[in-house]
Amino acid sequence: MVRPIILLLTPLLLAGCSFLSDGKLGEGCKVAEAYARQFLKEATGPIAVAHGPKGLMLPGRADLEAIAREHPEFVGRQDLRLALAQSDVRRLSPVTSCPNLRAFLDGAGILHDDARIDRLADPGTMDRYPFGVLTMSMPVIDRDGRTAAMTISDQYGALAGGTALVTLERVVTAPGS
């Protein structure tokens, strides 16, 4: 039986991150792989990783810029910078864009074929899926190099799961601690 899990990823290590506006996906790919590894570690049953981000419904840049015009107090805030960066890469799938993530999924035997996931996890049945389905947006890293953001969805059945904006902070630990 698959049970919903709660991920507490604030202490997730984000080594060597850079802001995605430079056009580099590598650091975001490291975050996506780390998140998938943590999701698997905390799962109480089998998982699958969908390509997404089709079901995440991320806002477009024009929508976010309109909000910023209506609320100038938001301009310059980190959460708005991260949301704008996410809007720029909202059509990218970490599964297809990140060779390291695919290698991890393949090596761990994790299903990441959307057609097979859709056949096996039929939302029309109202039954629980035979696995938890993780969908992620392409992670973005703020220019501070310490903060990353991504939108995730975890589903366990037609009426079980949720979607959330996840903000991750780099944690630096002293050697030997």
C-alpha positions, 0 to 999 in steps of 0.5 A: 500500500502506498501512503502519502509522504511529507517531505521536509527538504529545507535542509537539502544540500544544494551545492554549487547552484547558479541562477537559471537566467544564465541559461544553464540547467545543470544546477537545477538538474542537481536539485531535481535529482536530489529532490527525487532521491529524497522523495524515494527515500521517504516513500512508503511504497514504489514511486514513478516520476512523471515528465511534467510540468503539464499538470503543474499549471505554472503562471506565465511571465506576463501574468507575474509582471501584471501582478508586479505592476499592480503591486510594486511592493513585490518588485525586488523580492526573492519570491517574485524573482524565483517565480519569474525564473520558474515562468521562463522554464515552465515548459521544461521537464527535468526528466527530459532536460536532466541526464543525471536525473534520468540516470538516477531514475533508470539506475533505481528502476523508477518508472518515468514513462508518462504513457505507462504511468497514465495506463497504470494510474488511471484517475478514472477508476478512483482507486489508489495508484500502484505507486506514488507519482512525483511531478516536478517543475524545472528547479530554479536557483536564485542569484544568491546561490543559496535558494532554489524553488520548484513546484512539485506534485505528488499523487497517490490516486484520483483524490489523493495528493497535492501540489506545492511550491517548494523553496530549498535553502542551501545548508553548509555544514562544518566538516565532521559534523 
